[in-house]
Amino acid sequence: MTSIYYVESNMTHTYPFVVDVPVGFHLLLVLTKTPAEFWVDGEVKQYPAHSAVLYRPPQRVYYRASADKFINDWIRFESNEPFITEAPLPFGIPFSLEDPDYCHKLFELLVIEHNFNRDYKASSIDCLLRTLFNKLLESSRHSTINPQYYDLVRLRMDIQNKPGEEWTVSKMASYIPISPGYLQNIYKKTFGISCIEDVINSRIRLAKEYLIYSELSIAEIASHCGYQHVEHFCRQFKQITGHTPKNFQRQI
Protein backbone atom coordinates (compact mmCIF):
# COMPACT_ATOMS: atom_id res chain seq x y z
CA MET A 1 0.00 0.00 0.00
CA THR A 2 1.21 3.51 -0.83
CA SER A 3 0.09 6.77 0.76
CA ILE A 4 0.87 10.01 -1.06
CA TYR A 5 1.06 13.08 1.18
CA TYR A 6 1.86 15.56 -1.57
CA VAL A 7 2.78 15.46 -5.24
CA GLU A 8 3.51 18.36 -7.57
CA SER A 9 4.55 18.63 -11.19
CA ASN A 10 6.52 21.34 -12.95
CA MET A 11 6.90 23.50 -9.86
CA THR A 12 8.92 26.68 -10.46
CA HIS A 13 10.86 28.50 -7.73
CA THR A 14 13.00 31.61 -8.07
CA TYR A 15 16.52 31.96 -6.74
CA PRO A 16 17.39 31.67 -3.89
CA PHE A 17 15.45 28.47 -3.22
CA VAL A 18 16.58 25.97 -0.59
CA VAL A 19 15.08 22.83 0.93
CA ASP A 20 16.87 21.84 4.12
CA VAL A 21 15.30 19.09 6.26
CA PRO A 22 17.83 17.70 8.78
CA VAL A 23 15.77 14.55 9.39
CA GLY A 24 13.24 13.37 6.80
CA PHE A 25 10.06 11.60 7.91
CA HIS A 26 8.83 10.12 4.63
CA LEU A 27 10.09 8.93 1.28
CA LEU A 28 10.80 11.83 -1.05
CA LEU A 29 11.43 11.65 -4.78
CA VAL A 30 12.63 14.74 -6.65
CA LEU A 31 13.10 15.07 -10.42
CA THR A 32 14.81 18.26 -11.58
CA LYS A 33 14.23 20.11 -14.84
CA THR A 34 16.99 22.65 -14.17
CA PRO A 35 20.51 22.37 -12.73
CA ALA A 36 20.55 22.12 -8.93
CA GLU A 37 22.87 21.60 -5.97
CA PHE A 38 22.49 18.64 -3.60
CA TRP A 39 24.06 17.65 -0.28
CA VAL A 40 25.94 14.42 -1.07
CA ASP A 41 28.65 12.74 1.01
CA GLY A 42 29.03 15.67 3.36
CA GLU A 43 29.28 18.44 0.78
CA VAL A 44 27.15 20.41 -1.68
CA LYS A 45 27.60 19.27 -5.28
CA GLN A 46 26.08 20.57 -8.49
CA TYR A 47 24.09 18.25 -10.77
CA PRO A 48 22.69 18.90 -14.24
CA ALA A 49 19.06 19.24 -15.23
CA HIS A 50 17.05 16.00 -15.55
CA SER A 51 18.43 14.45 -12.37
CA ALA A 52 16.47 12.23 -9.99
CA VAL A 53 17.09 11.68 -6.28
CA LEU A 54 15.24 9.44 -3.82
CA TYR A 55 15.43 10.10 -0.08
CA ARG A 56 14.36 7.72 2.66
CA PRO A 57 13.86 8.57 6.33
CA PRO A 58 15.71 9.62 8.36
CA GLN A 59 18.06 10.97 5.66
CA ARG A 60 18.91 14.62 5.52
CA VAL A 61 17.22 16.36 2.60
CA TYR A 62 19.11 19.32 1.19
CA TYR A 63 18.93 20.79 -2.28
CA ARG A 64 18.89 24.28 -3.70
CA ALA A 65 18.67 26.27 -6.89
CA SER A 66 21.92 26.92 -8.72
CA ALA A 67 20.46 29.30 -11.33
CA ASP A 68 17.76 31.96 -11.60
CA LYS A 69 15.02 29.33 -11.53
CA PHE A 70 14.55 25.89 -10.02
CA ILE A 71 11.94 23.66 -11.69
CA ASN A 72 11.09 20.19 -10.45
CA ASP A 73 8.56 17.40 -9.98
CA TRP A 74 8.37 15.90 -6.49
CA ILE A 75 6.39 13.47 -4.41
CA ARG A 76 6.39 12.85 -0.65
CA PHE A 77 4.93 9.48 0.28
CA GLU A 78 5.04 6.26 2.32
CA SER A 79 4.92 2.75 0.92
CA ASN A 80 5.41 -0.89 1.85
CA GLU A 81 5.35 -2.04 -1.77
CA PRO A 82 8.43 -4.17 -2.59
CA PHE A 83 8.87 -2.47 -5.98
CA ILE A 84 9.63 0.68 -3.97
CA THR A 85 11.12 -0.54 -0.69
CA GLU A 86 13.36 -3.16 -2.36
CA ALA A 87 14.26 -1.16 -5.47
CA PRO A 88 18.07 -1.12 -5.88
CA LEU A 89 18.19 2.65 -6.24
CA PRO A 90 20.82 4.89 -4.64
CA PHE A 91 19.39 6.89 -1.73
CA GLY A 92 20.28 10.56 -1.48
CA ILE A 93 22.51 10.45 -4.57
CA PRO A 94 21.20 12.10 -7.75
CA PHE A 95 21.43 10.25 -11.07
CA SER A 96 20.56 11.29 -14.62
CA LEU A 97 17.15 10.41 -16.04
CA GLU A 98 17.19 8.39 -19.23
CA ASP A 99 13.81 9.72 -20.45
CA PRO A 100 12.85 12.85 -18.48
CA ASP A 101 9.86 13.71 -20.69
CA TYR A 102 8.34 10.27 -20.06
CA CYS A 103 8.85 10.61 -16.30
CA HIS A 104 7.42 14.13 -16.32
CA LYS A 105 4.24 12.86 -17.99
CA LEU A 106 3.91 10.17 -15.32
CA PHE A 107 4.14 12.88 -12.65
CA GLU A 108 1.43 14.92 -14.36
CA LEU A 109 -0.83 11.85 -14.27
CA LEU A 110 0.04 11.18 -10.63
CA VAL A 111 -1.03 14.72 -9.72
CA ILE A 112 -4.36 14.21 -11.48
CA GLU A 113 -5.03 10.81 -9.88
CA HIS A 114 -4.04 12.04 -6.43
CA ASN A 115 -6.28 15.11 -6.57
CA PHE A 116 -9.42 13.39 -7.92
CA ASN A 117 -11.38 10.75 -6.02
CA ARG A 118 -12.10 8.31 -8.81
CA ASP A 119 -13.24 4.71 -8.55
CA TYR A 120 -9.87 3.20 -9.43
CA LYS A 121 -7.65 5.87 -7.88
CA ALA A 122 -5.51 3.50 -5.78
CA SER A 123 -5.02 1.06 -8.66
CA SER A 124 -4.14 3.85 -11.11
CA ILE A 125 -1.62 5.38 -8.71
CA ASP A 126 -0.04 1.96 -8.16
CA CYS A 127 0.35 1.44 -11.92
CA LEU A 128 1.84 4.90 -12.43
CA LEU A 129 4.31 4.47 -9.57
CA ARG A 130 5.35 1.02 -10.80
CA THR A 131 6.05 2.47 -14.23
CA LEU A 132 7.88 5.45 -12.77
CA PHE A 133 10.12 3.23 -10.63
CA ASN A 134 10.84 1.02 -13.65
CA LYS A 135 12.07 4.14 -15.45
CA LEU A 136 14.16 5.15 -12.44
CA LEU A 137 15.77 1.71 -12.37
CA GLU A 138 16.56 1.90 -16.08
CA SER A 139 18.07 5.35 -15.59
CA SER A 140 20.17 4.38 -12.56
CA ARG A 141 21.85 1.64 -14.62
CA HIS A 142 22.68 4.00 -17.47
CA SER A 143 26.37 4.71 -17.03
CA THR A 144 26.89 7.87 -19.09
CA ILE A 145 24.58 10.26 -20.91
CA ASN A 146 26.28 12.35 -23.60
CA PRO A 147 25.29 16.00 -24.16
CA GLN A 148 23.09 15.16 -27.16
CA TYR A 149 21.33 12.20 -25.55
CA TYR A 150 17.99 13.90 -24.82
CA ASP A 151 17.85 15.36 -28.33
CA LEU A 152 18.52 11.89 -29.73
CA VAL A 153 15.65 10.41 -27.71
CA ARG A 154 13.26 13.08 -29.01
CA LEU A 155 14.48 12.52 -32.56
CA ARG A 156 13.91 8.78 -32.26
CA MET A 157 10.41 9.36 -30.92
CA ASP A 158 9.64 11.61 -33.91
CA ILE A 159 10.95 8.97 -36.32
CA GLN A 160 8.83 6.25 -34.77
CA ASN A 161 5.72 8.43 -34.49
CA LYS A 162 6.02 9.92 -37.99
CA PRO A 163 7.75 7.30 -40.15
CA GLY A 164 6.01 8.59 -43.28
CA GLU A 165 7.99 11.83 -43.27
CA GLU A 166 10.89 12.31 -45.67
CA TRP A 167 13.68 11.35 -43.30
CA THR A 168 17.23 11.92 -44.50
CA VAL A 169 20.41 11.80 -42.43
CA SER A 170 20.91 15.53 -43.06
CA LYS A 171 17.39 16.33 -41.88
CA MET A 172 17.77 14.20 -38.77
CA ALA A 173 21.15 15.78 -37.98
CA SER A 174 19.60 19.26 -38.21
CA TYR A 175 17.25 18.40 -35.34
CA ILE A 176 20.08 18.42 -32.79
CA PRO A 177 22.04 20.09 -34.62
CA ILE A 178 25.20 18.11 -35.40
CA SER A 179 26.93 16.92 -38.54
CA PRO A 180 25.35 13.99 -40.43
CA GLY A 181 28.47 11.86 -39.89
CA TYR A 182 28.50 12.48 -36.15
CA LEU A 183 24.77 11.73 -35.93
CA GLN A 184 25.24 8.35 -37.57
CA ASN A 185 28.05 7.55 -35.16
CA ILE A 186 26.37 8.47 -31.88
CA TYR A 187 22.90 7.22 -32.91
CA LYS A 188 24.28 3.71 -33.47
CA LYS A 189 26.27 3.84 -30.23
CA THR A 190 23.24 5.05 -28.27
CA PHE A 191 20.47 2.81 -29.63
CA GLY A 192 22.33 -0.09 -31.21
CA ILE A 193 20.79 0.61 -34.60
CA SER A 194 21.55 3.16 -37.32
CA CYS A 195 19.19 6.10 -37.82
CA ILE A 196 18.33 4.94 -41.35
CA GLU A 197 17.61 1.40 -40.13
CA ASP A 198 15.33 2.91 -37.49
CA VAL A 199 13.43 4.81 -40.19
CA ILE A 200 13.06 1.69 -42.35
CA ASN A 201 11.93 -0.50 -39.43
CA SER A 202 9.38 2.14 -38.37
CA ARG A 203 8.03 2.38 -41.91
CA ILE A 204 7.71 -1.39 -42.29
CA ARG A 205 5.99 -1.64 -38.91
CA LEU A 206 3.45 0.98 -40.04
CA ALA A 207 3.03 -0.75 -43.41
CA LYS A 208 2.10 -4.01 -41.65
CA GLU A 209 -0.69 -2.20 -39.83
CA TYR A 210 -2.06 -0.80 -43.09
CA LEU A 211 -1.80 -4.19 -44.80
CA ILE A 212 -3.70 -5.92 -42.00
CA TYR A 213 -6.29 -3.34 -41.01
CA SER A 214 -6.93 -1.11 -44.04
CA GLU A 215 -8.23 -1.47 -47.57
CA LEU A 216 -5.58 0.80 -49.07
CA SER A 217 -3.76 -0.33 -52.19
CA ILE A 218 -0.07 -1.27 -52.05
CA ALA A 219 0.80 1.99 -53.80
CA GLU A 220 -1.23 4.03 -51.29
CA ILE A 221 0.39 2.23 -48.37
CA ALA A 222 3.83 2.88 -49.83
CA SER A 223 3.02 6.59 -50.09
CA HIS A 224 1.65 6.78 -46.53
CA CYS A 225 4.83 5.13 -45.25
CA GLY A 226 7.14 7.65 -46.89
CA TYR A 227 8.08 5.84 -50.10
CA GLN A 228 8.07 7.72 -53.40
CA HIS A 229 8.26 4.52 -55.46
CA VAL A 230 6.19 1.42 -54.80
CA GLU A 231 8.98 -0.81 -56.12
CA HIS A 232 11.35 0.54 -53.46
CA PHE A 233 8.73 -0.13 -50.79
CA CYS A 234 8.14 -3.71 -51.94
CA ARG A 235 11.88 -4.42 -52.07
CA GLN A 236 12.52 -3.12 -48.53
CA PHE A 237 9.41 -4.84 -47.17
CA LYS A 238 10.64 -8.21 -48.47
CA GLN A 239 14.15 -7.59 -47.13
CA ILE A 240 12.75 -7.02 -43.63
CA THR A 241 9.89 -9.52 -43.48
CA GLY A 242 10.87 -12.16 -46.06
CA HIS A 243 7.54 -11.64 -47.86
CA THR A 244 6.19 -9.31 -50.49
CA PRO A 245 3.41 -7.00 -49.24
CA LYS A 246 0.80 -9.07 -51.15
CA ASN A 247 2.04 -12.39 -49.75
CA PHE A 248 2.14 -10.93 -46.23
CA GLN A 249 -1.46 -9.76 -46.65
CA ARG A 250 -2.59 -13.16 -47.93
CA GLN A 251 -0.95 -14.95 -45.00
CA ILE A 252 -2.75 -12.75 -42.51
N, C-alpha and C positions, 0 to 999 in steps of 0.2 A: 504494500500500500504506500502511496506517495501523497504527501500533503504539501501543497504550494502555499506559501505565505504571501509572496509577492513576485510578480513577473512583469518585466517591462521590455519593450522593444524600441530600438532606435532612439534611445534617450540621449539628449544633447545637453552638455554642461559647459559653461564658459570657464576659462582659466582665471584664477586658480581653483582647481577642483581636487579635493582629497577625500578618500575614504580611509579611515584609520580605526579599526576595531581590534583592540589588543587581544581579546578572546572571543572568537566566534561561537555562536550557539547553534547554528544550523548549517546545512550544506549550502554553498553559494557557488554558482557558476556565472562567470563573466566572459562575454565575447566582445572584443574591442573592434571598432571600425576606424579608429584613429590610433596613432602611436601613443603609448602610455608608459609610465614608470611603475614597477612593482617591487615590493620588498621580497627579495629572494636570497636565501643563505646569508642573512645578516646584513645585507646592503641593498640599496635602491638601484635597480638596473632598468635600462630602457628597452622596450620591446616594440616591434613594428605593429602597424595596423593588422587586423585579422588574426589576433592572438586569442587563445582561450585559456582560462585558468579555473581550476576547480579547487575550492577550499572545503575542508571538513573541520568540524569542531574538535578541539578548541584552538584551531590554528589562528594565528594573527592574520588579519586581512588588512593589507595596505596597498593602495594603488592611487595614482594621481595623474592628472593631465600633464602632458609634456609639450603641448602646443596651445594655440588659441582656443581650441575646442576639444572636448572629449565626448565621443559618441560610442555608446555600447548597448548591448542586450544583456540582461541579467535576470537571474531567477534565484530566489531564496526558498529553500524547501527542506523537507525531511522525507526519508524513504527507507524502507527495509527490503526493497526489491533487489535481488542479487545482481541484475544487470547494471545497477548503480553502485551498490555497496561493494561488489566484488570486481568491478571494472578495473583493469590494470592501467589506470590513468595516473599520471604524476599529480600529487596534491601540492598546491601552492606554487607550482612552477609553470609559467606560461609556455604554450607551444603553438605553432602556426596552424591555422585552419586550412585544410585541403580545399574545401569548397565553402567559403564564407557566405555566398549568396544563398546556397541551399540551407545552411544553418540559420541564416537570418529569417528565411521564410518559415522555418519550423517555429522560431520564436514568435513570429507574428501570429501563427495559428495557436500557439500555446496561450498567448494573451487573450485571444478571442474565446477559446474554450474555458479558460479560467474565469473570465468575467461574465459568462452566460451560463445559466443553469439549464442545460439541455439534458435530454433523457440519457444520453450516452456519454456524458461529460467525463466521468472517471475513465471509461474505456478509451475515449479519444485522447485524453491526456497521456495515458499509459503508452499508447501507440506512438504518439509524437515524441515522448521522452525516450522510448526505446530506439527510435530512428535517430534522434539527436545524439544519443550516446554511441550508437554505431558509427556515426560520422566523426565523433570525437576520437574514438578508438582508431579509426582509419587515419585520422590526422596525426595522432600521437606517434604512429609508426612510420610516418613519412619523414625521412631523414633530413632532406634539404629541399627548400622551395626557392627556385631561381627568381630573379626580379620579374620575369615575364610570365610566371606560372599562372597567375589569375587571369591575365589576358588570354593565355592559351586555353584555359578552361572555358571561358566565354566564347572564344572562337569555335571550339569543338562543339559546344552546345548549339551555336548558330548553324554549323554544318549539319548536325544531326536533326535539327528542327526544320531546316530549310534546304534539303538536299537538291531541290530542283533549281536553285539559283546557279548562275554561271560562275562556279568556283574555279579560280586559277590560283597558282602559287603566289603570283604577284598580288592578287586581290587579297588573299588570306594574310600575306605578310604586311599589307598596308593597315590591317586591323590593329596592329600592336603598337607602333610600326617598327619593323625590323627588315633586314634584307631577305629576299626569297631564299637564298642559300642557308642563311642562319635559321630561318623558320623551319626548313626541312630537317635540319640537324637537331634542333631542340624539340621539335614536335615528336620525332621518332624516339628520342631519348625519354621524353616525358610519358608518352602514351603507348609506346611499343608498337606503333603503326605509323606509316607515313601519312601526311595530310591528304595526299591524293588518294591513297588506299581508303582512308576514312570517308572521303567524299563518295567513292565508288560503292563501298559497302553500304553507306546510308541510302544511296540511290537504289541499289538493288533491293534493300529491305523495304523501301517504299513501293517499288515496282511489284513486289510479291503481294503486298496488300491490295494494290489495284487489280492485279490479275485474279486474286481470290474473290474480292468483294465488290468489284465494279463491272460494268458492262462496257468500259472503254475499249477502243481498239488498241492493238499493239502500238501503232503509230502515236495515238493520243497519250498512252501511258509513257512512251519514250519521251514525249515532249514535256509532260508533267514532271518527269524525273530529271529534267535538265539536259536531255540529249537532243542535239540538232539533227542527227541522222539516225533513223530507226535501225540501220544495219549496225552502227556502232553500239547501240543499246543491246541488240540481240547477241552480238559477239561478247560483250562484257558480261551479260547475264549468264551465258553458257559457261564462260570462264569461271564464274563464281559458284554457280549452282550445279553445273554439269548437265543442264537441260536448256533447251530453247524456251523462250517464253510460252509458246504454244504447247509444247510438251509438258511444261510445268503446270499449265492451266488444266490440261487434260487429266493429269495425275490427280490433281486436287478434286 
